[in-house]
Amino acid sequence: MSLFSTALHGVEVLLALGMLGAGGSKIGGVESQVTEFQRYGYPQWFRLATGSIELLAGVVLVAGLFVQPVLALGGSLLIVATMAGAVVTHVRMEDSAADIAPSVILLALALIVSVYHMGTL
């Protein structure tokens, strides 16, 4: 396994863990998540839907590591879509760069994983 391949798998694991944690906190109704979605003006069902998508993305990304590599493409594309929405939301709310940065970083990493897996099809 090449250094790039090992690094890419590490990024996939980090993305999956991030999505599982973020999705779990939304589904679990962690107070900060409930409050943030209220601040954004989104209904609470949207918090649950977003959390479900994040959980699904994390699971599918992990499945790509162990079952079928093409699944990682699906998981990473879900993350791209979710993080693009998060960036738009933070910009719309005029949040600070520090608040926007995590979503931008996750978006960029998911784009790298997506582009890599598109090239392997």
Backbone as a chain_set.jsonl record, in Angstrom:
{"seq": "MSLFSTALHGVEVLLALGMLGAGGSKIGGVESQVTEFQRYGYPQWFRLATGSIELLAGVVLVAGLFVQPVLALGGSLLIVATMAGAVVTHVRMEDSAADIAPSVILLALALIVSVYHMGTL", "coords": {"N": [[0.851, -1.172, 0.0], [0.591, 2.19, -0.881], [2.006, 5.299, 0.346], [0.287, 7.461, -0.138], [-2.181, 6.132, -0.454], [-2.486, 5.015, 2.081], [-2.635, 7.371, 3.601], [-4.979, 8.442, 2.514], [-6.867, 6.541, 3.336], [-6.683, 7.022, 6.053], [-7.74, 9.616, 6.155], [-10.329, 9.035, 5.329], [-11.203, 7.486, 7.506], [-11.078, 9.433, 9.556], [-12.965, 11.29, 8.56], [-15.249, 9.664, 8.613], [-15.479, 9.131, 11.39], [-15.876, 11.754, 12.279], [-18.342, 12.363, 11.058], [-19.998, 10.41, 12.188], [-19.89, 11.183, 14.864], [-20.899, 13.84, 14.73], [-23.398, 13.438, 13.535], [-24.551, 11.716, 15.414], [-24.73, 13.417, 17.644], [-26.612, 15.24, 16.759], [-28.887, 13.626, 16.263], [-29.165, 12.608, 18.823], [-30.025, 14.793, 20.186], [-28.422, 16.695, 21.446], [-27.981, 19.532, 23.428], [-26.624, 21.833, 22.44], [-26.737, 21.416, 19.695], [-29.485, 21.455, 19.191], [-30.044, 24.096, 19.909], [-28.418, 25.492, 18.05], [-29.636, 24.827, 15.563], [-32.081, 26.06, 15.956], [-31.2, 28.701, 16.049], [-30.319, 28.967, 13.439], [-32.713, 29.021, 12.18], [-33.921, 26.756, 11.322], [-36.207, 24.0, 11.236], [-36.711, 21.499, 13.816], [-37.004, 18.917, 12.788], [-35.359, 19.014, 10.627], [-32.849, 19.051, 11.754], [-32.765, 16.438, 12.707], [-32.949, 15.069, 10.271], [-30.586, 15.943, 9.022], [-28.7, 14.925, 10.83], [-29.209, 12.19, 10.475], [-28.401, 11.827, 7.819], [-25.688, 12.444, 8.085], [-24.878, 10.359, 9.799], [-25.416, 8.161, 8.124], [-23.629, 8.744, 6.027], [-21.167, 8.428, 7.351], [-21.247, 5.682, 8.036], [-21.422, 4.485, 5.493], [-19.035, 5.344, 4.384], [-17.184, 3.985, 6.004], [-17.919, 1.397, 5.302], [-16.973, 1.417, 2.737], [-14.284, 1.124, 3.172], [-14.051, -1.484, 4.083], [-15.776, -3.222, 2.726], [-16.675, -2.63, -0.062], [-14.855, -0.64, -2.119], [-16.029, 1.385, -3.763], [-18.177, 2.29, -2.34], [-17.172, 4.196, -0.651], [-17.08, 6.424, -2.233], [-19.793, 7.138, -2.446], [-20.342, 7.723, 0.277], [-18.546, 9.844, 0.706], [-19.532, 11.736, -1.093], [-22.005, 12.303, 0.042], [-21.114, 13.599, 2.314], [-19.866, 15.814, 1.14], [-22.114, 17.168, 0.08], [-23.562, 17.69, 2.448], [-21.743, 19.211, 3.966], [-21.373, 21.371, 2.246], [-23.874, 22.541, 2.452], [-23.726, 23.215, 5.156], [-21.647, 25.119, 5.147], [-22.824, 27.151, 3.581], [-24.944, 27.803, 5.278], [-23.554, 28.78, 7.566], [-22.258, 31.003, 6.43], [-24.463, 32.487, 5.6], [-25.471, 33.128, 8.1], [-23.601, 34.848, 8.9], [-21.446, 33.965, 10.442], [-18.358, 33.635, 12.275], [-15.047, 33.228, 10.849], [-13.727, 31.2, 12.2], [-15.847, 29.644, 13.056], [-16.844, 28.759, 10.66], [-14.75, 27.36, 9.525], [-14.383, 24.486, 10.325], [-16.397, 23.154, 8.833], [-15.638, 23.835, 6.234], [-13.133, 22.61, 6.07], [-13.827, 19.876, 6.401], [-15.424, 19.63, 4.12], [-13.501, 20.061, 2.093], [-11.765, 17.859, 2.526], [-13.544, 15.757, 2.05], [-14.091, 16.235, -0.623], [-11.583, 15.651, -1.759], [-11.425, 12.88, -1.226], [-13.664, 12.052, -2.699], [-12.97, 12.782, -5.366], [-10.713, 11.189, -5.729], [-11.87, 8.594, -5.563], [-13.658, 8.711, -7.696], [-11.898, 8.635, -9.771], [-11.091, 6.027, -9.679], [-13.051, 4.47, -10.672]], "CA": [[0.0, 0.0, 0.0], [1.397, 3.399, -0.99], [1.835, 6.317, 1.379], [-0.931, 8.214, -0.466], [-3.331, 5.273, -0.17], [-2.593, 4.936, 3.541], [-3.119, 8.676, 4.058], [-6.371, 8.573, 2.087], [-7.671, 5.723, 4.252], [-6.726, 7.756, 7.317], [-8.703, 10.711, 5.98], [-11.669, 8.425, 5.31], [-11.544, 7.129, 8.889], [-11.353, 10.684, 10.276], [-14.252, 11.802, 8.084], [-16.311, 8.79, 9.128], [-15.638, 9.402, 12.821], [-16.481, 13.077, 12.406], [-19.759, 12.303, 10.681], [-20.707, 9.615, 13.192], [-20.021, 12.021, 16.055], [-21.79, 14.975, 14.462], [-24.752, 12.909, 13.33], [-25.048, 11.205, 16.701], [-25.096, 14.531, 18.528], [-27.857, 15.825, 16.252], [-29.969, 12.661, 16.517], [-29.298, 12.489, 20.276], [-30.626, 16.004, 20.731], [-27.491, 17.464, 22.279], [-28.563, 20.876, 23.548], [-25.971, 22.801, 21.552], [-27.243, 21.192, 18.337], [-30.868, 21.944, 19.173], [-29.954, 25.556, 19.946], [-27.87, 25.984, 16.778], [-30.638, 24.713, 14.5], [-33.049, 27.128, 16.216], [-30.55, 29.956, 15.651], [-30.289, 28.995, 11.975], [-34.079, 29.15, 11.686], [-34.328, 25.474, 10.75], [-37.046, 23.202, 12.132], [-35.99, 20.404, 14.464], [-36.976, 17.732, 11.936], [-34.212, 19.165, 9.735], [-31.702, 18.606, 12.558], [-32.799, 14.972, 12.694], [-32.631, 14.626, 8.909], [-29.162, 16.195, 8.816], [-27.992, 13.932, 11.633], [-29.351, 10.874, 9.826], [-27.541, 11.835, 6.624], [-24.303, 12.369, 8.555], [-24.642, 8.983, 10.255], [-25.367, 7.311, 6.931], [-22.365, 9.024, 5.328], [-20.093, 7.802, 8.115], [-21.351, 4.222, 7.907], [-21.11, 4.112, 4.109], [-17.601, 5.574, 4.206], [-16.509, 2.843, 6.643], [-18.185, 0.227, 4.459], [-16.071, 1.528, 1.598], [-12.967, 0.632, 3.582], [-14.046, -2.908, 4.404], [-16.657, -4.041, 1.887], [-16.527, -2.302, -1.481], [-14.3, 0.725, -2.16], [-16.9, 2.364, -4.421], [-19.078, 2.861, -1.332], [-16.538, 5.399, -0.104], [-17.495, 7.535, -3.089], [-21.127, 7.542, -2.009], [-20.238, 8.367, 1.585], [-17.865, 11.14, 0.601], [-20.43, 12.682, -1.775], [-22.984, 12.742, 1.052], [-20.423, 14.576, 3.162], [-19.709, 17.029, 0.336], [-23.405, 17.863, 0.037], [-23.911, 18.148, 3.792], [-20.833, 20.285, 4.368], [-21.681, 22.542, 1.42], [-25.023, 23.162, 3.114], [-23.261, 23.809, 6.415], [-20.899, 26.342, 4.82], [-23.809, 28.155, 3.166], [-25.672, 28.224, 6.478], [-22.671, 29.622, 8.388], [-22.053, 32.277, 5.723], [-25.738, 33.21, 5.678], [-25.622, 33.614, 9.469], [-22.468, 35.742, 9.13], [-20.617, 33.405, 11.506], [-16.927, 33.938, 12.166], [-14.243, 32.275, 10.079], [-13.446, 30.064, 13.081], [-17.044, 28.793, 13.071], [-17.027, 28.205, 9.313], [-13.585, 26.546, 9.162], [-14.531, 23.029, 10.381], [-17.209, 22.697, 7.697], [-14.822, 23.997, 5.021], [-12.096, 21.564, 6.104], [-14.489, 18.59, 6.113], [-15.815, 19.691, 2.713], [-12.297, 19.877, 1.271], [-11.311, 16.468, 2.658], [-14.514, 14.894, 1.363], [-13.867, 16.43, -2.064], [-10.387, 14.884, -2.119], [-11.807, 11.465, -1.235], [-14.587, 11.848, -3.822], [-12.229, 12.852, -6.626], [-9.894, 9.984, -5.804], [-12.695, 7.419, -5.85], [-14.188, 8.843, -9.053], [-10.824, 8.239, -10.662], [-10.873, 4.582, -9.625], [-14.203, 3.752, -11.266]], "C": [[0.9, 1.24, 0.0], [1.114, 4.353, 0.169], [0.554, 7.116, 1.135], [-2.177, 7.412, -0.103], [-3.563, 5.156, 1.34], [-3.144, 6.243, 4.103], [-4.593, 8.86, 3.709], [-7.286, 7.755, 2.997], [-7.771, 6.384, 5.623], [-7.72, 8.901, 7.27], [-10.126, 10.158, 5.986], [-12.116, 8.043, 6.716], [-11.885, 8.383, 9.693], [-12.685, 11.297, 9.862], [-15.406, 10.982, 8.648], [-16.55, 9.047, 10.608], [-16.288, 10.761, 13.061], [-17.968, 13.066, 12.109], [-20.566, 11.502, 11.694], [-20.912, 10.419, 14.467], [-21.013, 13.162, 15.863], [-23.232, 14.505, 14.295], [-25.363, 12.406, 14.623], [-25.472, 12.316, 17.635], [-26.388, 15.2, 18.07], [-29.041, 14.91, 16.556], [-30.244, 12.561, 18.022], [-29.873, 13.727, 20.94], [-29.727, 16.748, 21.694], [-27.924, 18.929, 22.243], [-27.929, 21.896, 22.605], [-26.46, 22.648, 20.108], [-28.669, 21.723, 18.202], [-30.87, 23.468, 19.096], [-29.449, 26.123, 18.619], [-28.907, 25.921, 15.66], [-31.753, 25.736, 14.703], [-32.475, 28.467, 15.753], [-30.517, 30.09, 14.131], [-31.68, 29.214, 11.374], [-34.589, 27.877, 11.036], [-35.213, 24.727, 11.738], [-36.255, 22.017, 12.699], [-36.005, 19.119, 13.637], [-35.785, 17.798, 10.978], [-32.92, 18.779, 10.455], [-31.629, 17.084, 12.543], [-32.451, 14.416, 11.315], [-31.142, 14.801, 8.627], [-28.331, 15.179, 9.587], [-28.052, 12.547, 11.016], [-28.461, 10.764, 8.6], [-26.076, 11.726, 7.035], [-23.962, 10.971, 9.055], [-24.512, 8.028, 9.074], [-24.051, 7.505, 6.187], [-21.199, 8.349, 6.033], [-20.077, 6.293, 7.967], [-20.947, 3.778, 6.505], [-19.622, 4.307, 3.826], [-16.796, 4.424, 4.821], [-16.713, 1.578, 5.813], [-17.288, 0.242, 3.223], [-14.678, 1.021, 1.917], [-12.931, -0.893, 3.697], [-14.835, -3.788, 3.449], [-16.369, -3.82, 0.413], [-16.045, -0.862, -1.576], [-15.207, 1.764, -2.807], [-17.891, 2.983, -3.434], [-18.495, 4.126, -0.708], [-16.888, 6.619, -0.941], [-18.862, 8.045, -2.656], [-21.103, 8.264, -0.676], [-19.605, 9.739, 1.507], [-18.738, 12.171, -0.112], [-21.537, 13.171, -0.839], [-22.364, 13.809, 1.959], [-20.231, 15.89, 2.416], [-21.009, 17.832, 0.345], [-23.767, 18.462, 1.398], [-23.038, 19.325, 4.219], [-21.01, 21.533, 3.505], [-22.868, 23.285, 2.021], [-24.625, 23.838, 4.416], [-22.511, 25.11, 6.158], [-21.862, 27.46, 4.43], [-24.565, 28.691, 4.38], [-24.811, 29.16, 7.327], [-22.431, 30.985, 7.739], [-23.317, 33.128, 5.816], [-25.945, 33.826, 7.06], [-24.518, 34.606, 9.849], [-21.624, 35.298, 10.322], [-19.152, 33.755, 11.251], [-16.225, 32.869, 11.332], [-13.933, 31.036, 10.908], [-14.64, 29.109, 13.155], [-17.27, 28.108, 11.726], [-15.948, 27.173, 8.984], [-13.796, 25.031, 9.256], [-15.338, 22.472, 9.2], [-16.425, 22.775, 6.394], [-13.765, 22.899, 4.947], [-12.7, 20.202, 5.779], [-14.934, 18.523, 4.655], [-14.612, 19.416, 1.813], [-11.798, 18.434, 1.338], [-12.25, 15.51, 1.93], [-14.391, 15.036, -0.151], [-12.647, 15.643, -2.544], [-10.719, 13.399, -2.219], [-12.712, 11.168, -2.419], [-13.847, 11.816, -5.15], [-11.359, 11.613, -6.795], [-10.73, 8.779, -6.224], [-13.371, 7.504, -7.224], [-13.152, 8.381, -10.072], [-10.562, 6.736, -10.675], [-12.004, 3.786, -10.24], [-13.876, 3.206, -12.631]], "O": [[1.849, 1.329, 0.779], [0.113, 4.222, 0.873], [-0.181, 7.417, 2.075], [-3.117, 7.948, 0.484], [-4.701, 5.193, 1.807], [-4.014, 6.232, 4.975], [-5.365, 9.377, 4.517], [-8.357, 8.222, 3.385], [-8.812, 6.319, 6.277], [-8.456, 9.134, 8.228], [-11.023, 10.752, 6.583], [-13.273, 8.25, 7.08], [-12.871, 8.398, 10.429], [-13.447, 11.767, 10.706], [-16.41, 11.53, 9.103], [-17.697, 9.169, 11.038], [-17.143, 10.905, 13.935], [-18.759, 13.685, 12.822], [-21.693, 11.872, 12.023], [-21.976, 10.353, 15.083], [-21.858, 13.418, 16.721], [-24.161, 15.099, 14.842], [-26.541, 12.636, 14.9], [-26.467, 12.181, 18.346], [-27.17, 15.674, 18.894], [-30.074, 15.366, 17.048], [-31.393, 12.444, 18.446], [-30.174, 13.709, 22.133], [-30.202, 17.361, 22.649], [-28.194, 19.489, 21.181], [-28.63, 22.732, 22.036], [-26.582, 23.635, 19.384], [-29.009, 22.365, 17.208], [-31.612, 24.056, 18.309], [-29.983, 27.113, 18.119], [-29.038, 26.871, 14.888], [-32.317, 26.231, 13.727], [-33.178, 29.271, 15.14], [-30.669, 31.188, 13.595], [-31.806, 29.552, 10.197], [-35.567, 27.902, 10.289], [-34.997, 24.808, 12.947], [-35.254, 21.594, 12.121], [-35.095, 18.301, 13.774], [-35.261, 16.764, 10.563], [-32.001, 18.24, 9.838], [-30.551, 16.511, 12.383], [-31.746, 13.414, 11.204], [-30.507, 13.912, 8.06], [-27.364, 14.634, 9.055], [-27.064, 11.813, 11.029], [-27.839, 9.727, 8.369], [-25.307, 10.999, 6.406], [-22.882, 10.455, 8.77], [-23.609, 7.193, 9.032], [-23.428, 6.531, 5.763], [-20.335, 7.761, 5.382], [-19.017, 5.692, 7.792], [-20.211, 2.804, 6.348], [-19.02, 3.513, 3.104], [-15.834, 3.947, 4.219], [-15.788, 0.785, 5.643], [-16.892, -0.813, 2.727], [-13.97, 0.541, 1.032], [-11.901, -1.516, 3.438], [-14.581, -4.99, 3.373], [-15.879, -4.714, -0.277], [-16.756, 0.051, -1.156], [-15.152, 2.933, -2.425], [-18.391, 4.083, -3.67], [-19.233, 5.017, -0.288], [-16.982, 7.727, -0.414], [-19.062, 9.252, -2.515], [-21.759, 9.291, -0.506], [-20.06, 10.684, 2.153], [-18.694, 13.354, 0.225], [-21.956, 14.325, -0.921], [-23.014, 14.791, 2.32], [-20.412, 16.963, 2.991], [-20.996, 19.038, 0.59], [-24.222, 19.602, 1.482], [-23.533, 20.311, 4.765], [-20.815, 22.646, 3.992], [-22.868, 24.514, 2.09], [-25.131, 24.912, 4.742], [-22.713, 26.095, 6.868], [-21.727, 28.59, 4.899], [-24.796, 29.895, 4.492], [-25.28, 30.212, 7.761], [-22.403, 32.005, 8.428], [-23.255, 34.33, 6.075], [-26.52, 34.908, 7.184], [-24.496, 35.133, 10.961], [-21.149, 36.118, 11.107], [-18.772, 34.124, 10.14], [-16.736, 31.766, 11.139], [-13.882, 29.931, 10.368], [-14.46, 27.9, 13.3], [-17.822, 27.009, 11.665], [-16.203, 26.22, 8.247], [-13.411, 24.33, 8.32], [-14.988, 21.432, 8.642], [-16.533, 21.889, 5.547], [-13.531, 22.326, 3.883], [-12.148, 19.455, 4.972], [-14.83, 17.471, 4.024], [-14.704, 18.624, 0.875], [-11.447, 17.854, 0.311], [-11.804, 14.569, 1.274], [-14.568, 14.061, -0.881], [-12.679, 15.038, -3.615], [-10.339, 12.738, -3.185], [-12.548, 10.142, -3.079], [-14.071, 10.923, -5.968], [-11.281, 11.052, -7.888], [-10.35, 8.035, -7.127], [-13.629, 6.474, -7.848], [-13.495, 7.808, -11.105], [-9.892, 6.227, -11.574], [-11.93, 2.56, -10.323], [-14.726, 2.58, -13.266]]}, "num_chains": 1, "name": "protein.A"}
